[in-house]
Amino acid sequence: MIDYVAVVSPELGINPWGMLGCALTYAAALFAAVDGMADHLVRRAQKTTPAEVHALRLKMGAKIAAAVIAVGTAAIVLAIDGNWIALSVLSVVFVAVVVWVGFVYAQGSRRVPVGRVGG
């Protein structure tokens, strides 16, 4: 079996395991941010008390803050490794998906709540 890490590392001068770990961190942070926004939209469609809405906003803010911290830390690791390609690609994809989800979130926030969502 060929050890691809040993083949790739000396030629490119990057740490492929660090790159993989950072890619997973970006994916987890993206999931947390999208999940927080989706939770908020789903709960707004249901009848909730003002206290529940504030708690949900706090929960969404915590998930987004955790995502920002995770992405920032992963970006620093990729920059230290000098892996500019992975840093650029992961950052562009992360920002693009968050902007798209933010657009969907803004569209969902403007709609009138319809009551309880069946399912």
WOMO-V952500 format. One line per field, one symbol per residue. ss: DSSP state (@ for helix, = for strand, . for the rest). burial: b if it has 16 or more other C-alpha atoms within 10 Angstrom, else e. Layout:
# WOMO-V952500
ss = ???
burial = ???
This chain:
# WOMO-V952500
ss = ...@@@@@@@@@...@@@@@@@@@@@@@@@@@@@@@@@@@@@@@@....@@@@@@@@@@@@@@@@@@@@@@@@@@@@@@@@..@@@@@@@@@@@@@@@@@@@@@@@@@@@.........
burial = eeeeeeeeeeeeebbbeebeebbebbbbbbebbbebbbebbebbbeeeeeeeeeebbebbeebbebbbebbeebbebbeebebeebbeebbeebeeebeebeeebeebeeeebeeeeee
